[in-house]
């Protein structure tokens, strides 16, 4: 589970990121990032397309994506943005390793990895 300070919870915040955020696309997921004041902690939200399947299937994929974010969190910039990861239908057939790799690639594309902290071991 992500630390409370790093969770994006309100629907208004999600909507704000969806409307004003910059998007980065991978075949398994989409990352939307909205910059905030530099001192504010980074917050992450997870959403999964209804095309993935039933609510049970969507919740499973959200848990897997959330865990991938939790594992990569030490290698990310930890202040100044809100991010929402949207799972695409292909995420359902992907292994956890593929999901973790996709999440890492998306954050790298967005320029949110911290080179000083390095890459998280798989």
OpenMM code with the backbone's topology and positions (N, CA, C; nanometers):
from openmm import Vec3, app, unit

residues = "UNK UNK UNK UNK UNK UNK UNK UNK UNK UNK UNK UNK UNK UNK UNK UNK UNK UNK UNK UNK UNK UNK UNK UNK UNK UNK UNK UNK UNK UNK UNK UNK UNK UNK UNK UNK UNK UNK UNK UNK UNK UNK UNK UNK UNK UNK UNK UNK UNK UNK UNK UNK UNK UNK UNK UNK UNK UNK UNK UNK UNK UNK UNK UNK UNK UNK UNK UNK UNK UNK UNK UNK UNK UNK UNK UNK UNK UNK UNK UNK UNK UNK UNK UNK UNK UNK UNK UNK UNK UNK UNK UNK UNK UNK UNK UNK UNK UNK UNK UNK UNK UNK UNK UNK UNK UNK UNK UNK UNK UNK UNK UNK UNK UNK UNK UNK UNK UNK UNK UNK UNK UNK".split()
positions = [
    Vec3(0.0843, -0.1177, 0.0000),
    Vec3(0.0000, 0.0000, 0.0000),
    Vec3(0.0889, 0.1241, 0.0000),
    Vec3(0.0464, 0.2234, -0.0732),
    Vec3(0.1206, 0.3496, -0.0777),
    Vec3(0.1032, 0.4250, 0.0539),
    Vec3(0.2067, 0.4959, 0.0979),
    Vec3(0.1916, 0.5799, 0.2171),
    Vec3(0.0808, 0.6831, 0.1938),
    Vec3(0.0096, 0.7187, 0.2992),
    Vec3(-0.1050, 0.8080, 0.2871),
    Vec3(-0.0695, 0.9408, 0.2192),
    Vec3(0.0472, 0.9939, 0.2481),
    Vec3(0.0880, 1.1219, 0.1887),
    Vec3(0.1028, 1.1123, 0.0371),
    Vec3(0.1178, 0.9911, -0.0158),
    Vec3(0.1377, 0.9725, -0.1599),
    Vec3(0.0133, 0.9196, -0.2313),
    Vec3(-0.1028, 0.9290, -0.1678),
    Vec3(-0.2263, 0.8814, -0.2305),
    Vec3(-0.3088, 0.9982, -0.2824),
    Vec3(-0.3597, 0.9815, -0.4012),
    Vec3(-0.4515, 1.0777, -0.4616),
    Vec3(-0.5906, 1.0188, -0.4410),
    Vec3(-0.6743, 1.0850, -0.3604),
    Vec3(-0.7998, 1.0213, -0.3231),
    Vec3(-0.9262, 1.0934, -0.3693),
    Vec3(-0.9271, 1.2250, -0.3719),
    Vec3(-1.0527, 1.2936, -0.4020),
    Vec3(-1.0832, 1.2911, -0.5519),
    Vec3(-1.2103, 1.2816, -0.5825),
    Vec3(-1.2509, 1.2772, -0.7234),
    Vec3(-1.2182, 1.4097, -0.7925),
    Vec3(-1.2186, 1.5194, -0.7186),
    Vec3(-1.1836, 1.6492, -0.7772),
    Vec3(-1.0374, 1.6501, -0.8216),
    Vec3(-0.9499, 1.5917, -0.7392),
    Vec3(-0.8081, 1.5852, -0.7758),
    Vec3(-0.7869, 1.4964, -0.8987),
    Vec3(-0.8559, 1.3815, -0.9032),
    Vec3(-0.8474, 1.2926, -1.0198),
    Vec3(-0.8921, 1.3677, -1.1451),
    Vec3(-1.0056, 1.4345, -1.1344),
    Vec3(-1.0614, 1.5078, -1.2483),
    Vec3(-0.9645, 1.6164, -1.2962),
    Vec3(-0.9029, 1.6845, -1.2012),
    Vec3(-0.8056, 1.7888, -1.2330),
    Vec3(-0.6882, 1.7318, -1.3127),
    Vec3(-0.6367, 1.6174, -1.2691),
    Vec3(-0.5245, 1.5539, -1.3389),
    Vec3(-0.5684, 1.5093, -1.4784),
    Vec3(-0.6875, 1.4501, -1.4896),
    Vec3(-0.7371, 1.4052, -1.6201),
    Vec3(-0.7512, 1.5225, -1.7169),
    Vec3(-0.8047, 1.6346, -1.6700),
    Vec3(-0.8309, 1.7483, -1.7582),
    Vec3(-0.7058, 1.8272, -1.7931),
    Vec3(-0.6190, 1.8524, -1.6940),
    Vec3(-0.5070, 1.9441, -1.7157),
    Vec3(-0.3713, 1.8762, -1.7237),
    Vec3(-0.3673, 1.7452, -1.6965),
    Vec3(-0.2391, 1.6752, -1.6950),
    Vec3(-0.1865, 1.6410, -1.8334),
    Vec3(-0.0568, 1.6177, -1.8392),
    Vec3(0.0105, 1.5763, -1.9623),
    Vec3(0.0105, 1.4237, -1.9657),
    Vec3(-0.0197, 1.3641, -2.0815),
    Vec3(-0.0308, 1.2190, -2.0927),
    Vec3(0.0904, 1.1525, -2.1558),
    Vec3(0.1213, 1.0326, -2.1075),
    Vec3(0.2274, 0.9476, -2.1623),
    Vec3(0.1655, 0.8099, -2.1817),
    Vec3(0.1900, 0.7486, -2.2978),
    Vec3(0.1187, 0.6263, -2.3344),
    Vec3(0.2132, 0.5077, -2.3471),
    Vec3(0.1676, 0.3942, -2.2939),
    Vec3(0.2337, 0.2642, -2.3077),
    Vec3(0.1227, 0.1668, -2.3437),
    Vec3(0.1564, 0.0531, -2.4013),
    Vec3(0.0502, -0.0403, -2.4420),
    Vec3(-0.0284, -0.0951, -2.3229),
    Vec3(0.0301, -0.0955, -2.2027),
    Vec3(-0.0391, -0.1479, -2.0851),
    Vec3(-0.1084, -0.0409, -2.0019),
    Vec3(-0.0617, 0.0829, -2.0104),
    Vec3(-0.1167, 0.1876, -1.9242),
    Vec3(-0.0903, 0.3255, -1.9824),
    Vec3(-0.1610, 0.4215, -1.9266),
    Vec3(-0.1423, 0.5621, -1.9602),
    Vec3(-0.1088, 0.6341, -1.8301),
    Vec3(-0.0137, 0.7250, -1.8359),
    Vec3(0.0229, 0.8053, -1.7195),
    Vec3(-0.0156, 0.9496, -1.7473),
    Vec3(-0.0925, 1.0099, -1.6577),
    Vec3(-0.1273, 1.1520, -1.6662),
    Vec3(-0.0584, 1.2204, -1.5495),
    Vec3(0.0141, 1.3285, -1.5772),
    Vec3(0.0906, 1.3988, -1.4741),
    Vec3(0.0530, 1.5458, -1.4734),
    Vec3(0.0276, 1.5977, -1.3551),
    Vec3(-0.0024, 1.7392, -1.3369),
    Vec3(0.0961, 1.7955, -1.2355),
    Vec3(0.1747, 1.8933, -1.2783),
    Vec3(0.2734, 1.9559, -1.1887),
    Vec3(0.2010, 2.0400, -1.0831),
    Vec3(0.2577, 2.0386, -0.9616),
    Vec3(0.2054, 2.1192, -0.8509),
    Vec3(0.3209, 2.1978, -0.7906),
    Vec3(0.2947, 2.2650, -0.6805),
    Vec3(0.4038, 2.3386, -0.6167),
    Vec3(0.5136, 2.2422, -0.5750),
    Vec3(0.6353, 2.2863, -0.5848),
    Vec3(0.7530, 2.2005, -0.5671),
    Vec3(0.7603, 2.1334, -0.4302),
    Vec3(0.7092, 2.1987, -0.3253),
    Vec3(0.7226, 2.1424, -0.1908),
    Vec3(0.6141, 2.0397, -0.1571),
    Vec3(0.5090, 2.0316, -0.2380),
    Vec3(0.3996, 1.9379, -0.2103),
    Vec3(0.4427, 1.7949, -0.2425),
    Vec3(0.4038, 1.6975, -0.1588),
    Vec3(0.4429, 1.5586, -0.1876),
    Vec3(0.3758, 1.5066, -0.3149),
    Vec3(0.4456, 1.4209, -0.3862),
    Vec3(0.3887, 1.3577, -0.5057),
    Vec3(0.2742, 1.2669, -0.4619),
    Vec3(0.1650, 1.2709, -0.5382),
    Vec3(0.0506, 1.1850, -0.5070),
    Vec3(0.0162, 1.1023, -0.6300),
    Vec3(-0.0253, 0.9779, -0.6056),
    Vec3(-0.0522, 0.8835, -0.7132),
    Vec3(-0.1938, 0.8292, -0.7015),
    Vec3(-0.2617, 0.8192, -0.8156),
    Vec3(-0.3933, 0.7584, -0.8229),
    Vec3(-0.3918, 0.6505, -0.9298),
    Vec3(-0.4760, 0.5500, -0.9115),
    Vec3(-0.4830, 0.4386, -1.0059),
    Vec3(-0.6268, 0.4268, -1.0552),
    Vec3(-0.6416, 0.4103, -1.1850),
    Vec3(-0.7716, 0.3881, -1.2462),
    Vec3(-0.7535, 0.2783, -1.3509),
    Vec3(-0.8589, 0.2049, -1.3767),
    Vec3(-0.8513, 0.0989, -1.4775),
    Vec3(-0.9740, 0.1085, -1.5673),
    Vec3(-0.9512, 0.0974, -1.6967),
    Vec3(-1.0576, 0.1067, -1.7955),
    Vec3(-1.1648, 0.0003, -1.7718),
    Vec3(-1.2921, 0.0365, -1.7860),
    Vec3(-1.3993, -0.0634, -1.7751),
    Vec3(-1.3860, -0.1751, -1.8791),
    Vec3(-1.3102, -0.1503, -1.9863),
    Vec3(-1.2893, -0.2524, -2.0889),
    Vec3(-1.2066, -0.3694, -2.0369),
    Vec3(-1.1428, -0.3520, -1.9211),
    Vec3(-1.0623, -0.4597, -1.8621),
    Vec3(-1.1522, -0.5748, -1.8186),
    Vec3(-1.2729, -0.5441, -1.7749),
    Vec3(-1.3640, -0.6511, -1.7354),
    Vec3(-1.4501, -0.6124, -1.6166),
    Vec3(-1.4877, -0.7136, -1.5400),
    Vec3(-1.5749, -0.6930, -1.4245),
    Vec3(-1.5037, -0.6105, -1.3179),
    Vec3(-1.5785, -0.5658, -1.2191),
    Vec3(-1.5196, -0.4866, -1.1116),
    Vec3(-1.4130, -0.5667, -1.0375),
    Vec3(-1.4326, -0.6964, -1.0252),
    Vec3(-1.3329, -0.7818, -0.9594),
    Vec3(-1.2015, -0.7797, -1.0380),
    Vec3(-1.2108, -0.7921, -1.1693),
    Vec3(-1.0911, -0.7897, -1.2544),
    Vec3(-1.0236, -0.6530, -1.2491),
    Vec3(-1.1033, -0.5461, -1.2519),
    Vec3(-1.0454, -0.4114, -1.2459),
    Vec3(-0.9747, -0.3874, -1.1130),
    Vec3(-1.0352, -0.4316, -1.0040),
    Vec3(-0.9717, -0.4137, -0.8730),
    Vec3(-0.8406, -0.4907, -0.8636),
    Vec3(-0.8360, -0.6092, -0.9214),
    Vec3(-0.7118, -0.6878, -0.9208),
    Vec3(-0.6018, -0.6132, -0.9951),
    Vec3(-0.6359, -0.5573, -1.1102),
    Vec3(-0.5361, -0.4849, -1.1884),
    Vec3(-0.4928, -0.3569, -1.1165),
    Vec3(-0.5858, -0.2908, -1.0484),
    Vec3(-0.5484, -0.1721, -0.9703),
    Vec3(-0.4481, -0.2088, -0.8615),
    Vec3(-0.4710, -0.3209, -0.7946),
    Vec3(-0.3773, -0.3651, -0.6897),
    Vec3(-0.2397, -0.3930, -0.7478),
    Vec3(-0.2355, -0.4565, -0.8646),
    Vec3(-0.1056, -0.4877, -0.9262),
    Vec3(-0.0326, -0.3600, -0.9694),
    Vec3(-0.1047, -0.2652, -1.0258),
    Vec3(-0.0428, -0.1385, -1.0659),
    Vec3(0.0040, -0.0615, -0.9422),
    Vec3(-0.0797, -0.0581, -0.8393),
    Vec3(-0.0433, 0.0124, -0.7157),
    Vec3(0.0840, -0.0453, -0.6548),
    Vec3(0.0973, -0.1768, -0.6566),
    Vec3(0.2178, -0.2413, -0.6035),
    Vec3(0.3398, -0.2051, -0.6878),
    Vec3(0.3237, -0.1975, -0.8189),
    Vec3(0.4351, -0.1578, -0.9058),
    Vec3(0.4795, -0.0152, -0.8735),
    Vec3(0.3841, 0.0738, -0.8480),
    Vec3(0.4180, 0.2116, -0.8106),
    Vec3(0.4892, 0.2128, -0.6758),
    Vec3(0.4399, 0.1340, -0.5813),
    Vec3(0.5019, 0.1294, -0.4487),
    Vec3(0.6472, 0.0841, -0.4577),
    Vec3(0.6745, -0.0140, -0.5431),
    Vec3(0.8109, -0.0645, -0.5572),
    Vec3(0.9045, 0.0366, -0.6229),
    Vec3(0.8528, 0.1154, -0.7140),
    Vec3(0.9383, 0.2120, -0.7845),
    Vec3(0.9457, 0.3465, -0.7115),
    Vec3(0.8610, 0.3684, -0.6133),
    Vec3(0.8554, 0.4957, -0.5412),
    Vec3(0.9920, 0.5462, -0.4936),
    Vec3(1.0811, 0.4617, -0.4396),
    Vec3(1.2118, 0.5134, -0.3958),
    Vec3(1.2957, 0.5736, -0.5087),
    Vec3(1.2705, 0.5356, -0.6328),
    Vec3(1.3492, 0.5869, -0.7458),
    Vec3(1.2841, 0.7076, -0.8129),
    Vec3(1.1695, 0.7526, -0.7610),
    Vec3(1.0969, 0.8639, -0.8226),
    Vec3(1.1218, 0.9945, -0.7486),
    Vec3(1.1013, 1.1044, -0.8213),
    Vec3(1.0961, 1.2350, -0.7560),
    Vec3(0.9771, 1.2290, -0.6610),
    Vec3(0.9915, 1.2793, -0.5404),
    Vec3(0.8858, 1.2627, -0.4411),
    Vec3(0.8087, 1.3901, -0.4110),
    Vec3(0.8317, 1.4964, -0.4862),
    Vec3(0.7564, 1.6195, -0.4633),
    Vec3(0.7179, 1.6842, -0.5961),
    Vec3(0.6109, 1.7645, -0.5893),
    Vec3(0.5803, 1.8535, -0.6995),
    Vec3(0.4867, 1.8067, -0.8087),
    Vec3(0.4178, 1.6956, -0.7916),
    Vec3(0.3262, 1.6532, -0.8975),
    Vec3(0.2205, 1.5559, -0.8463),
    Vec3(0.1103, 1.5473, -0.9217),
    Vec3(0.0084, 1.4443, -0.9040),
    Vec3(0.0140, 1.3569, -1.0282),
    Vec3(-0.0027, 1.2278, -1.0112),
    Vec3(0.0018, 1.1358, -1.1250),
    Vec3(-0.1122, 1.0354, -1.1145),
    Vec3(-0.1749, 1.0076, -1.2273),
    Vec3(-0.2779, 0.9039, -1.2346),
    Vec3(-0.2344, 0.8041, -1.3403),
    Vec3(-0.2360, 0.6764, -1.3038),
    Vec3(-0.2042, 0.5698, -1.3981),
    Vec3(-0.3349, 0.5009, -1.4335),
    Vec3(-0.3623, 0.4919, -1.5630),
    Vec3(-0.4851, 0.4306, -1.6119),
    Vec3(-0.4486, 0.2995, -1.6795),
    Vec3(-0.4954, 0.1894, -1.6234),
    Vec3(-0.4696, 0.0584, -1.6822),
    Vec3(-0.5530, 0.0389, -1.8076),
    Vec3(-0.4891, -0.0084, -1.9134),
    Vec3(-0.5572, -0.0347, -2.0393),
    Vec3(-0.5954, -0.1833, -2.0461),
    Vec3(-0.6812, -0.2228, -2.1399),
    Vec3(-0.7261, -0.3624, -2.1465),
    Vec3(-0.6134, -0.4653, -2.1522),
    Vec3(-0.5011, -0.4336, -2.2146),
    Vec3(-0.3901, -0.5291, -2.2267),
    Vec3(-0.3270, -0.5632, -2.0922),
    Vec3(-0.3523, -0.4812, -1.9904),
    Vec3(-0.2914, -0.5049, -1.8587),
    Vec3(-0.3394, -0.6370, -1.7981),
    Vec3(-0.4567, -0.6803, -1.8382),
    Vec3(-0.5136, -0.8027, -1.7804),
    Vec3(-0.4324, -0.9272, -1.8168),
    Vec3(-0.3728, -0.9301, -1.9359),
    Vec3(-0.2943, -1.0458, -1.9782),
    Vec3(-0.1471, -1.0335, -1.9395),
    Vec3(-0.1068, -0.9198, -1.8874),
    Vec3(0.0349, -0.8960, -1.8568),
    Vec3(0.0745, -0.9570, -1.7226),
    Vec3(0.2006, -0.9988, -1.7144),
    Vec3(0.2540, -1.0470, -1.5867),
    Vec3(0.2859, -0.9260, -1.4993),
    Vec3(0.3086, -0.9514, -1.3705),
    Vec3(0.3425, -0.8412, -1.2814),
    Vec3(0.4728, -0.7745, -1.3249),
    Vec3(0.5692, -0.8525, -1.3691),
    Vec3(0.6968, -0.7970, -1.4150),
    Vec3(0.6784, -0.7014, -1.5313),
    Vec3(0.5894, -0.7372, -1.6237),
    Vec3(0.5618, -0.6495, -1.7383),
    Vec3(0.4943, -0.5203, -1.6929),
    Vec3(0.4047, -0.5318, -1.5958),
    Vec3(0.3370, -0.4127, -1.5440),
    Vec3(0.4375, -0.3212, -1.4748),
    Vec3(0.5240, -0.3790, -1.3924),
    Vec3(0.6252, -0.2996, -1.3219),
    Vec3(0.7176, -0.2295, -1.4211),
    Vec3(0.7551, -0.3001, -1.5260),
    Vec3(0.8418, -0.2421, -1.6285),
    Vec3(0.7700, -0.1281, -1.7022),
    Vec3(0.6418, -0.1471, -1.7323),
    Vec3(0.5641, -0.0432, -1.8006),
    Vec3(0.5527, 0.0820, -1.7140),
    Vec3(0.5264, 0.0632, -1.5847),
    Vec3(0.5148, 0.1769, -1.4931),
    Vec3(0.6473, 0.2528, -1.4869),
    Vec3(0.7563, 0.1794, -1.4777),
    Vec3(0.8883, 0.2429, -1.4739),
    Vec3(0.9147, 0.3220, -1.6026),
    Vec3(0.8810, 0.2635, -1.7173),
    Vec3(0.9016, 0.3316, -1.8457),
    Vec3(0.8178, 0.4592, -1.8547),
    Vec3(0.6938, 0.4529, -1.8078),
    Vec3(0.6074, 0.5707, -1.8121),
    Vec3(0.6646, 0.6848, -1.7283),
    Vec3(0.7110, 0.6528, -1.6081),
    Vec3(0.7679, 0.7573, -1.5232),
    Vec3(0.8981, 0.8113, -1.5817),
    Vec3(0.9739, 0.7253, -1.6478),
    Vec3(1.0965, 0.7712, -1.7132),
    Vec3(1.0612, 0.8658, -1.8287),
    Vec3(0.9583, 0.8298, -1.9082),
    Vec3(0.9140, 0.9163, -2.0182),
    Vec3(0.8720, 1.0534, -1.9664),
    Vec3(0.8088, 1.0545, -1.8496),
    Vec3(0.7608, 1.1793, -1.7910),
    Vec3(0.8725, 1.2584, -1.7237),
    Vec3(0.9912, 1.1994, -1.7147),
    Vec3(1.1040, 1.2679, -1.6520),
    Vec3(1.0930, 1.2761, -1.5013),
    Vec3(1.0263, 1.1784, -1.4404),
    Vec3(1.0039, 1.1819, -1.2958),
    Vec3(1.0932, 1.0868, -1.2175),
    Vec3(1.1849, 1.0200, -1.2850),
    Vec3(1.2779, 0.9346, -1.2116),
    Vec3(1.3921, 1.0207, -1.1603),
    Vec3(1.4451, 0.9832, -1.0476),
    Vec3(1.5538, 1.0578, -0.9851),
    Vec3(1.6825, 0.9808, -1.0075),
    Vec3(1.7729, 1.0285, -1.0936),
    Vec3(1.8945, 0.9533, -1.1256),
    Vec3(1.9837, 0.9284, -1.0040),
    Vec3(1.9764, 1.0144, -0.9038),
    Vec3(2.0575, 0.9965, -0.7830),
    Vec3(2.0109, 0.8742, -0.7049),
    Vec3(1.8812, 0.8518, -0.7031),
    Vec3(1.8261, 0.7394, -0.6276),
    Vec3(1.8428, 0.6069, -0.7006),
    Vec3(1.8589, 0.6113, -0.8314),
    Vec3(1.8849, 0.4899, -0.9082),
    Vec3(1.7617, 0.4091, -0.9396),
    Vec3(1.7863, 0.2966, -1.0044),
    Vec3(1.6799, 0.2064, -1.0479),
    Vec3(1.6478, 0.1078, -0.9369),
    Vec3(1.5208, 0.0805, -0.9198),
    Vec3(1.4778, -0.0160, -0.8195),
    Vec3(1.5006, -0.1558, -0.8729),
    Vec3(1.5537, -0.2439, -0.7899),
    Vec3(1.5778, -0.3828, -0.8315),
    Vec3(1.4454, -0.4528, -0.8555),
    Vec3(1.4412, -0.5363, -0.9576),
    Vec3(1.3186, -0.6100, -0.9906),
    Vec3(1.3087, -0.7365, -0.9100),
] * unit.nanometer
topology = app.Topology()
chain = topology.addChain("A")
for resn in residues:
    res = topology.addResidue(resn, chain)
    for name in ("N", "CA", "C"):
        topology.addAtom(name, app.Element.getBySymbol(name[0]), res)
